[in-house]
């Protein structure tokens, strides 16, 4: 297989650094360029640039774990150059999501709030269980991350909540309940409440809770290393490299729909 030229954006972030190390050990990729808000530094002999056309000119796939504003900027460059993009960034607004959908009409975009196989299997099972479970069960999402994570609920928590909504054939906006950040809270009838923790160095712990006061069902996933997400993103880069345009996710890649 011909090596895929890849650019890492958000290169100085947690995921950016891990991706750079994983790519150096992966024979399927060649690291072409790096971008970040803090440019000038060199990693693996490659100088970090700001986002610009020249930085993306020779790449095949851009892997983006940055911030929403930067991601939209990157997509604009990608569209002009007809490049494929893997987005692991979270925290997008509805307006951002619509912009991404519009870009996907011109280029191939792979976007997921979580790049692990386990979480995406959990999402798939959540949709099935939510469709089958009786309406007298209250449902909640537990969302635990390290203290430096800014957005909440996380992209993963929203993926799981969306799976609940699809299973219930409802709109998530109408199903969203209360948010409890770093404090205790209760489940709620006919709503999905979020129980959010941002403490310590937790990589990621998520669960979907179903409770009818006489029994409790919990679907749970724990990530032990961010390399899990990096490897998922690299697998996504291989998969998206064969697509011309469209908006895809892990459910598409693993044929879980």
Number of C-alpha atoms within 10 A of each C-alpha: 6 8 13 18 18 25 26 28 30 26 27 22 13 12 22 22 15 18 23 20 15 15 18 13 9 12 11 15 22 17 18 19 23 28 26 20 15 12 15 13 13 11 15 9 7 14 13 23 20 17 20 14 14 13 18 25 17 15 21 24 28 25 28 26 25 25 15 18 11 19 24 17 12 21 24 17 18 26 17 12 17 18 23 29 29 26 26 23 21 23 18 17 10 9 8 15 14 12 14 19 14 13 20 21 14 18 22 25 31 26 21 22 21 25 24 19 17 15 24 22 15 20 24 19 18 25 20 16 17 21 17 11 12 10 13 12 21 20 26 26 27 20 25 27 20 15 13 11 15 12 11 20 23 21 19 23 26 20 21 28 26 21 23 29 23 17 19 19 12 12 12 18 9 11 16 18 18 15 16 17 16 12 9 9 14 12 21 14 14 15 17 25 24 26 24 23 22 18 13 11 12 18 15 18 19 23 22 24 20 22 15 15 9 6 8 12 13 14 15 15 15 14 16 11 11 17 16 16 19 25 19 17 26 22 15 25 24 16 15 24 19 10 15 15 18 17 20 19 20 24 15 12 15 11 8 12 8
